[in-house]
Amino acid sequence: MNLRDIGEGALIRTIRERFSLSALTPEEGGALAARRVRAGEVHVGIGDDAAVFDLPPGYSAVFCSDLLAENTHFIRYLHPPDSVGYKSIAANVSDVGAMGGIPMHFLISLAAPGDLDFSWIEGFLDGVSRACRDFEVSLLGGDSSSSDRIFADVSIIGRVRSGQSVRRSGAKPGDAIYVTGTLGSSALGLERLKAGKVDDPAIRRHLYPEPRHRPGLAVADRAHAMIDISDGLSTDLTHIAEESRVSARIYKDRLPAAPGVEERHVLHGGEEYELIIIATDLPPTVEGIPVTRVGEIIDSGLENQVFLIDGAQESVLHPKGWQHFR
Ligand SMILES: [Mg+2]
């Protein structure tokens, strides 16, 4: 059975039956959804022209999107469909966390070829469902279209205390640079997947990433600047330096490398979904996640750069992470 046989009407009915707030089972986050409906937060979910919900007083909306394109972000024969569904939500949850926000609701727009087997869609929805449970978020609507390859575009809305979002631009000379978790395993996992391996910790981490929205929220009142590592440490720390008009110095021997990774995975690997947190002082763990001090913010010279210290050597760490259209 492929999408053309099923048709758009049945596709939407399948999603609605599975994700409408009243239809969710406890295992699929039904208890959370029921709480939200009881609390009056969600007034209209899937099935109307648009969704309607409230933000609690004193909060602003934090709002972003992330597009996964087949053959650019995932390869159909390598990445299981539930991983594509899970990652499409995780990437958005990570971005909300990097603002110090709490993720709440999301929309999915899915474009796919008519000859796509419906089991791919069901697998994709399994991953979305698991992400709803793990990240305590709910699907409130979306759209679908036909296309010659698969595109999954997710937009998420969260909340952040008004005036307290953490931006990329707040780093000051003298601040410390922290990184959550470990670095390099997602890039290593992708290489192992391409080499034909199917199951090891790095591959699992690549397929089912763990966004750090809970630590991000916990440090929001102390962080001067924050960004999630989606394009690689070198690229994302350079974003902080440029937006804050400072430079950064990091020490190679302090970087929290995951087991088995190489230097290029640690410095440039994307889709880590760890956080870079700029602050004066953080404890060694936040919300159960290790937080490592890897360097400091320094005054900028002519350019806003990242310097890598390796023993007695100092070099400029050029951004070599993921960049589209290159
Ligand atoms: Mg980001």
Boltz pocket constraint, residues with backbone or C-beta under 6 A from the ligand:
constraints:
  - pocket:
      binder: B
      contacts: [[A, 94], [A, 95], [A, 98], [A, 227], [A, 228], [A, 230]]
      max_distance: 6.0
